[in-house]
Amino acid sequence: MRSKAIVVTNNASVNLLEQDQFVEGTLLDVLRRCRDLVHLGHQLISHPLVSSVKPNETPYKSVVLTKRGGSQVDFQSLSIIEASLQTAERMLGERPLCAYPERVLHDFQFIDRDLLETALASLPVSL
């Protein structure tokens, strides 16, 4: 069981632990929550824009961060989350997310959950 990492997600199919955060909202809302956590000293563990599924193609996003915030902002994490947020905003501005049928939404949930589970499985035991 991971004890030093949290998941921030808007994917209702993800099995969350007590420390995880579910975001009622869009992919952009998830990225903004992650940015807020980075400002509080948390560090990114997984890249916010991992995979070939673009932000304007899926409504779901799951990101892994350190559980405990530090006393200082990790500027590498801040740079990555800010760039990811700008990229997602730009892509969604150019081509907004379309209204997918329910079966396609389930597929996107599965893809996001599978990417998350792969990331979590690769974490060191100490996290």
C-alpha positions, -999 to +999 in steps of 0.1 A: +000+000+000+013+034-009+016+057+020+036+086+007+018+094-026-016+108-034-037+105-065-056+135-078-083+125-103-117+132-118-121+096-129-148+080-108-136+045-117-103+049-099-102+032-065-091+060-041-074+058-007-082+081+021-053+105+012-064+108-024-084+136-038-114+133-062-120+164-082-156+171-093-148+188-126-128+187-158-093+177-167-083+214-163-097+213-128-075+183-119-044+201-133-053+233-113-057+212-081-023+197-088-008+231-093-023+242-060-007+212-043+026+219-059+024+255-045+019+239-011+052+219-014+040+186-029+060+172-058+048+156-090+055+119-093+038+113-125+037+137-155+004+154-159+003+149-196+016+113-198+004+091-228-006+099-263-041+107-253-043+145-257-061+168-232-087+177-259-095+140-265-103+127-230-122+142-201-103+122-175-070+128-158-052+111-128-019+125-115+003+112-087+020+135-063+039+132-030+016+130+000+033+155+022+040+190+012+074+204+018+084+238+032+096+249-002+081+248-037+097+223-060+104+244-091+107+215-114+072+203-105+059+238-107+074+242-142+059+209-154+024+215-140+023+251-153+034+240-188+009+211-187-019+234-178-010+259-205-008+231-231-042+217-220-058+251-221-044+258-255-054+225-270-089+227-255-092+262-268-083+251-303-105+221-303-129+217-274-138+183-260-167+167-278-198+151-262-188+114-262-214+086-258-213+068-225-195+037-238-166+059-251-164+077-217-161+043-201-132+035-225-115+068-216-119+060-179-104+026-184-074+041-203-068+067-176-071+041-148-047+017-166-021+045-170-025+053-133-022+017-121+009+013-143+024+045-127+015+033-092+030-002-098+063+014-108+066+034-075+093+024-051+080+005-021+090+035+001+063+056-015 
